[in-house]
Amino acid sequence: MATIADIGVSALINILSMLAFLIAFALLRIQPINDRVYFTKWYIAGKRSSPRNRGGGVVGKIVNLNCKTYLSFLNWIPQALQMSESEIIAHAGFDSAVFLRIYLLGLKIFGPIAVVALLVLIPVNASGGTLFFLSRDLVVSNIDKLSISNVRPKSYKFFVHISMEYLFTFWACYMLYKEYDRVASMRLKFLASKDRCPEQFTVLVRNVPHISGHTVSDSVESFFQKNHPGQYLCHQGVYSAKKFAKLVKKRSKLQNWLDYNQLKFERQPDKRPTRKTGFLGLWGKRVDSIDFYNQEIKDLDEKMIIERQKIMKDPKSVMPAAFVSFKSRWGAAVCAQTQQSKNPTLWLTRWAPEPRDVYWKNLAIPFVSLTIRKLMISVLLFALVFFYIIPIAFVQSLANLEGLERVAPFLRPIIEWKLAKSFLQGFVPGLALKIFLFVLPSILMIMSKIEGHVCLSVLERRTAAKYYYFMLVNVFLGSIVAGTAFQQLHAFLHQSATQIPRNIGVSIPMKATFFITYIMIDGWAGIAGEILRLKPLVIFQLKKMFIVKTERDLEKAMDPKSIDFPETLPSLQLYFLLGTVYMAVTPILLPFILIFFAFAFFVYRHQVINVYNQKYESAGAFWPHVHGRIIGSLIISQLLLMGLLSTKKAANSTPFLVVLPILTLTFHQYCKSRFEPAFRKYPLEEATTKDTQDEASSASDIELKSYLSDAYLHPIFHAVEEVELTEVKVDKPRPR
Amino acid sequence: MATIADIGVSALINILSMLAFLIAFALLRIQPINDRVYFTKWYIAGKRSSPRNRGGGVVGKIVNLNCKTYLSFLNWIPQALQMSESEIIAHAGFDSAVFLRIYLLGLKIFGPIAVVALLVLIPVNASGGTLFFLSRDLVVSNIDKLSISNVRPKSYKFFVHISMEYLFTFWACYMLYKEYDRVASMRLKFLASKDRCPEQFTVLVRNVPHISGHTVSDSVESFFQKNHPGQYLCHQGVYSAKKFAKLVKKRSKLQNWLDYNQLKFERQPDKRPTRKTGFLGLWGKRVDSIDFYNQEIKDLDEKMIIERQKIMKDPKSVMPAAFVSFKSRWGAAVCAQTQQSKNPTLWLTRWAPEPRDVYWKNLAIPFVSLTIRKLMISVLLFALVFFYIIPIAFVQSLANLEGLERVAPFLRPIIEWKLAKSFLQGFVPGLALKIFLFVLPSILMIMSKIEGHVCLSVLERRTAAKYYYFMLVNVFLGSIVAGTAFQQLHAFLHQSATQIPRNIGVSIPMKATFFITYIMIDGWAGIAGEILRLKPLVIFQLKKMFIVKTERDLEKAMDPKSIDFPETLPSLQLYFLLGTVYMAVTPILLPFILIFFAFAFFVYRHQVINVYNQKYESAGAFWPHVHGRIIGSLIISQLLLMGLLSTKKAANSTPFLVVLPILTLTFHQYCKSRFEPAFRKYPLEEATTKDTQDEASSASDIELKSYLSDAYLHPIFHAVEEVELTEVKVDKPRPR
């Protein structure tokens, strides 16, 4: 167990590295050459132009020469706070604004709890405990003195801890309720204030049955004409167009080369660029580049038109799914929420996601296949969470020297070389684990994709959930109980239901110092690393040096991506878990978490405003998950406290805790039924109100139809110029 | 452990008592005096008249003198089988027909399983087992020789049991799937073939918000006018009318007396009946009875009209709930399946149950209260299932002699009397438990009512679920593991997750003889008791002797009630559980269950046709529960077999079983999403089809409105004559 001095040293190191990151950030961000990395969002919004066009000399375009700007290296914090929440919603989207609220929620929950816990529990724990008297000199500086470990077994003081757990749970639930209420009403307001957009009128229909003699388009048309008379407007089919997608990709590459050559020609008008016609331009006849690419593109366009017509006509490339649009939001709301067909596996309807949010590949998965996929992935996830260490250990055993020598005897001379030997032995065994942890989010995302969800937002939420389970077992439990997850699973199966929380609970106070260090490294320094954006910076500069040829390439290179929900949400939820578990046990941990929440709030507010560009808008659809996981943390905390107290022989006080998980679960049930429909359904009242508003501003059916007709066209068809697309707009309803 | 001879004796006794019951039934049912008890359904359907009017002399009216009818005492069985299923649906309702299918399903599942199990497992178990060789003479007639206990530990024969468990599970799932499919399509066909009825057009709206300055009726009207334009037709408010209900009750009593006196006068036209005006007609002025009751009824009618008007006007007696009717089934289907308001706790809509099925008292429970009630009842149910023995033990301890003497010293002389003493000591301690078990279904029904469900059918289903949990813990587990449920709970909490199925599994083969006896007593003899209807018979004859005055009283006295779903469904499911648990362990139990299913099928088919009169029609809404419980039984059976095998040290074969519960659960998930919507939702396709049919047969809106206007009037308002009710039909939509 670490002494307070140890923690002090660790804190110092972490604060120093944090400061180093921040100073580096402050220096790098004001260099014009990095402008596109640190202010990406503004470039995308079109509100900031390249500093190269702003004058200041050749050097001034690359390095900042204004000394004054170097002095205020923390001035990004007030800048980040200037924007109001509604401005953030307008600027960076609702998801980002709600994401920031999670950090605020952390402050709101743990702020008052920390104050009360420090004022009440620390004196209770510190005064007259076992450790205090028995070993005053030995461990007087141990932070265990401030934790529940310091209280004598069978003490009546445990009533204080129990009542504090009650108090803290009630406070947390109160804040959760208020926040859920606020987010739900914000979401409804946001949806209500949204301008007319295709997803309000559109429903995604899957599992369209195959009726012989009819095309999918015909069946969709006649089914909805019949069952939603007076409401059905039009629909858009879904195509499987792998070959076409390849052509589109090829065309964009050719276009890029053409742009590059034209740019080159503009800069040196005296010399037309040329290239050879052979493989990679290495041999063959030398031709004029611009003419060559123009001709190639023309040829490709012809091919694409033929291919596109083939897709439209070929019944095999039409998927049994469609986006059906209605004349009013009311009609769409009704269709999305009702069952259409006698057979509930056919004609499945749900709200259409935003066009940007659609994951096209999963639209046509049959119903039975979905069930099997879900089963397969849950089994796989379970195996991944508990047994991931087995293949890694296997790889590690292969990677050790004897194994390597056996597998590849020709490597013997290198292995025998001493430097390589120590490098291999010291570095390689850890490498397999590092690589695994690095690719884990991608693996989880692939698993979610196999599960068959149809929107990117759901895919990300499911990935976040999987990642959270992994962290819960391997980071939280793995740190508290020694041994691999596999060993823990074995132990859990062979322990009684009351023994498990005891075994975990009893080690909790002992691991407080470990988690404090974890928070400082992962939370404090990690967040400072987040604002520095070292990886995107390096990648951007490398790309700029070697790949970027045209303006389009530059834009591609600076793509900031969205906030990485699948990774940030679970780690955020882990902090909530740590906070709730330790709030009644070792309250000294809370200030460290508070610092994390506050600092991360500033950093992400800055990043949301200046960097990230959300690729879709789910209107805060992840909130129910955030809420649910915090409730889960509360229950874990209560169970572990019960386990801990029962090892302290506090038999007279522990039973009082039994009621708390039941109350918490009931609260969760209530919140679920009270607020979750706001995130899943679209009330008819709202739809009618918006429809009435629309009628006032007079938008006719025909206008609406043309507005909706190709909103849900597959993006690869959009990629081609607009002129050619007129031919693609099929599936318009016939005149009645 | 009982020998086969023991079981033979027990079987003989039970078969004899079964035969005695059947002969008693055969004798009693052909006596004209009992006709109304054994053919109630036909009286209610109006297809059978009192045998008294059929001639045959005075004695012939009471006792059957036709000797021929005595000879064929089993001829009710072919009679019961004559009706086809569709005739049963028309005669006794869909619920009854589906209820009978559960018994058939039992035969379909366990019939082939029994054949295979007896042919394959019995030889495997019997040959060369431990018991066979080691103790040939001692237990050679023990039925354990035929069970899995006879197989040597670590034997490879366990692979046979495991593959049989797989085979049986697949067969059971296949039958379950086919049956679910059949019942679901039968249900849809039944609903589609139903004539126009109010619940097709009506939606129950609860939690209507209070808007100041508006009555509930006004808010409902304007809300649905706005959000379901063109579809809304009319609505019917819900009133709280306790005082009115009392008046209605009083009036029906007076009417009965009037009828009685008029009947008396008709029989003796020379003497007008008289009565005294005082209390119970014991003193006071003697008046003409017919005039007296006529006057009383007239007075009461006036009071009732005033009271009714008061109810209609008083905003306090109008509940925040309403039955809203739509112009088409499509409109109602849309409203029932969508969310209406931004606040998901307001304007809650669901399909209106049949008017007969409504449980009026629960229509106005606020949303928050529902959550709290559910929590309270689940805690209570948990306590009831596991701790019910505690208060009973307390009562028993009070009821013993010393306790009684202390509480009531004046009883000492009686207690000291020897006969009374032995009676008290022998009988009273068991009495408390008996009384508890007798009133248990009523207690569970009251608990379900407190939970706040709005239809009788749901109330009965919830009660059945509660009763099943009670039986699962106290009958099934309680018989296998020794000790009270409370002790079991304690043991479970202190055992590991893998130890629990081991501890239960290991005792399963040992309890086979007990359960065989249980099946014979509760199943065979119990069902024979069911057909005898001894209790209703006695009660009917007693009522007829002492209470019945008029024809109306007679009808009341013969009321056969519905099939007692809350008791029959759980016990039926218990038989499925026994069958699945023992099918791979002690297959000799299966024939006993098969006999139960077959016999019970005949008996209930007879009862459904001749006796029971369903008070509502839920169109088989209980099927998903039946399906779910059988799946649950399969999983319990797999887990227990795993536990059992692991005690047999079959470490090489047991892991093969782990996959089975996962597959079974996935199958359940699939069935749930495939079929359950047919029981919960009403597809728009169906609604449209029926609407189109209706249009063809031309039913105008006005006609429909008058048809629906008082379909959902509170039944007590219906009780009063139709003439007066014209004034009560308020809440008609105003002319537009």
HADDOCK unambig.tbl for C-alpha pairs under 7 A between the chains (distance, minus, plus):
assign (segid A and resid 227 and name CA) (segid B and resid 684 and name CA) 6.46 0.50 0.50
assign (segid A and resid 227 and name CA) (segid B and resid 685 and name CA) 5.93 0.50 0.50
assign (segid A and resid 227 and name CA) (segid B and resid 688 and name CA) 6.12 0.50 0.50
assign (segid A and resid 334 and name CA) (segid B and resid 334 and name CA) 6.25 0.50 0.50
assign (segid A and resid 334 and name CA) (segid B and resid 338 and name CA) 6.52 0.50 0.50
assign (segid A and resid 337 and name CA) (segid B and resid 337 and name CA) 6.43 0.50 0.50
assign (segid A and resid 337 and name CA) (segid B and resid 338 and name CA) 5.63 0.50 0.50
assign (segid A and resid 338 and name CA) (segid B and resid 334 and name CA) 6.53 0.50 0.50
assign (segid A and resid 338 and name CA) (segid B and resid 337 and name CA) 5.61 0.50 0.50
assign (segid A and resid 338 and name CA) (segid B and resid 338 and name CA) 6.83 0.50 0.50
assign (segid A and resid 339 and name CA) (segid B and resid 681 and name CA) 6.90 0.50 0.50
assign (segid A and resid 339 and name CA) (segid B and resid 682 and name CA) 6.93 0.50 0.50
assign (segid A and resid 339 and name CA) (segid B and resid 683 and name CA) 4.85 0.50 0.50
assign (segid A and resid 339 and name CA) (segid B and resid 684 and name CA) 6.35 0.50 0.50
assign (segid A and resid 340 and name CA) (segid B and resid 683 and name CA) 4.95 0.50 0.50
assign (segid A and resid 340 and name CA) (segid B and resid 684 and name CA) 4.98 0.50 0.50
assign (segid A and resid 340 and name CA) (segid B and resid 685 and name CA) 5.71 0.50 0.50
assign (segid A and resid 341 and name CA) (segid B and resid 683 and name CA) 5.27 0.50 0.50
assign (segid A and resid 341 and name CA) (segid B and resid 684 and name CA) 6.61 0.50 0.50
assign (segid A and resid 341 and name CA) (segid B and resid 685 and name CA) 5.38 0.50 0.50
assign (segid A and resid 342 and name CA) (segid B and resid 683 and name CA) 5.75 0.50 0.50
assign (segid A and resid 342 and name CA) (segid B and resid 685 and name CA) 6.91 0.50 0.50
assign (segid A and resid 342 and name CA) (segid B and resid 686 and name CA) 6.88 0.50 0.50
assign (segid A and resid 344 and name CA) (segid B and resid 674 and name CA) 5.88 0.50 0.50
assign (segid A and resid 344 and name CA) (segid B and resid 675 and name CA) 6.99 0.50 0.50
assign (segid A and resid 344 and name CA) (segid B and resid 677 and name CA) 6.40 0.50 0.50
assign (segid A and resid 345 and name CA) (segid B and resid 674 and name CA) 6.00 0.50 0.50
assign (segid A and resid 371 and name CA) (segid B and resid 670 and name CA) 6.40 0.50 0.50
assign (segid A and resid 375 and name CA) (segid B and resid 666 and name CA) 6.74 0.50 0.50
assign (segid A and resid 493 and name CA) (segid B and resid 496 and name CA) 6.10 0.50 0.50
assign (segid A and resid 493 and name CA) (segid B and resid 497 and name CA) 5.24 0.50 0.50
assign (segid A and resid 493 and name CA) (segid B and resid 498 and name CA) 5.70 0.50 0.50
assign (segid A and resid 494 and name CA) (segid B and resid 496 and name CA) 4.86 0.50 0.50
assign (segid A and resid 494 and name CA) (segid B and resid 497 and name CA) 6.32 0.50 0.50
assign (segid A and resid 494 and name CA) (segid B and resid 498 and name CA) 5.99 0.50 0.50
assign (segid A and resid 495 and name CA) (segid B and resid 495 and name CA) 6.56 0.50 0.50
assign (segid A and resid 495 and name CA) (segid B and resid 496 and name CA) 4.05 0.50 0.50
assign (segid A and resid 495 and name CA) (segid B and resid 497 and name CA) 6.71 0.50 0.50
assign (segid A and resid 496 and name CA) (segid B and resid 493 and name CA) 6.10 0.50 0.50
assign (segid A and resid 496 and name CA) (segid B and resid 494 and name CA) 4.83 0.50 0.50
assign (segid A and resid 496 and name CA) (segid B and resid 495 and name CA) 4.04 0.50 0.50
assign (segid A and resid 496 and name CA) (segid B and resid 496 and name CA) 3.39 0.50 0.50
assign (segid A and resid 496 and name CA) (segid B and resid 497 and name CA) 6.20 0.50 0.50
assign (segid A and resid 497 and name CA) (segid B and resid 493 and name CA) 5.22 0.50 0.50
assign (segid A and resid 497 and name CA) (segid B and resid 494 and name CA) 6.28 0.50 0.50
assign (segid A and resid 497 and name CA) (segid B and resid 495 and name CA) 6.68 0.50 0.50
assign (segid A and resid 497 and name CA) (segid B and resid 496 and name CA) 6.18 0.50 0.50
assign (segid A and resid 498 and name CA) (segid B and resid 493 and name CA) 5.71 0.50 0.50
assign (segid A and resid 498 and name CA) (segid B and resid 494 and name CA) 5.96 0.50 0.50
assign (segid A and resid 666 and name CA) (segid B and resid 375 and name CA) 6.68 0.50 0.50
assign (segid A and resid 670 and name CA) (segid B and resid 371 and name CA) 6.35 0.50 0.50
assign (segid A and resid 674 and name CA) (segid B and resid 344 and name CA) 5.89 0.50 0.50
assign (segid A and resid 674 and name CA) (segid B and resid 345 and name CA) 6.00 0.50 0.50
assign (segid A and resid 675 and name CA) (segid B and resid 344 and name CA) 6.98 0.50 0.50
assign (segid A and resid 677 and name CA) (segid B and resid 344 and name CA) 6.41 0.50 0.50
assign (segid A and resid 681 and name CA) (segid B and resid 339 and name CA) 6.91 0.50 0.50
assign (segid A and resid 682 and name CA) (segid B and resid 339 and name CA) 6.93 0.50 0.50
assign (segid A and resid 683 and name CA) (segid B and resid 339 and name CA) 4.85 0.50 0.50
assign (segid A and resid 683 and name CA) (segid B and resid 340 and name CA) 4.95 0.50 0.50
assign (segid A and resid 683 and name CA) (segid B and resid 341 and name CA) 5.27 0.50 0.50
assign (segid A and resid 683 and name CA) (segid B and resid 342 and name CA) 5.72 0.50 0.50
assign (segid A and resid 684 and name CA) (segid B and resid 227 and name CA) 6.44 0.50 0.50
assign (segid A and resid 684 and name CA) (segid B and resid 339 and name CA) 6.36 0.50 0.50
assign (segid A and resid 684 and name CA) (segid B and resid 340 and name CA) 4.98 0.50 0.50
assign (segid A and resid 684 and name CA) (segid B and resid 341 and name CA) 6.61 0.50 0.50
assign (segid A and resid 685 and name CA) (segid B and resid 227 and name CA) 5.92 0.50 0.50
assign (segid A and resid 685 and name CA) (segid B and resid 340 and name CA) 5.71 0.50 0.50
assign (segid A and resid 685 and name CA) (segid B and resid 341 and name CA) 5.37 0.50 0.50
assign (segid A and resid 685 and name CA) (segid B and resid 342 and name CA) 6.91 0.50 0.50
assign (segid A and resid 686 and name CA) (segid B and resid 342 and name CA) 6.85 0.50 0.50
assign (segid A and resid 688 and name CA) (segid B and resid 227 and name CA) 6.08 0.50 0.50
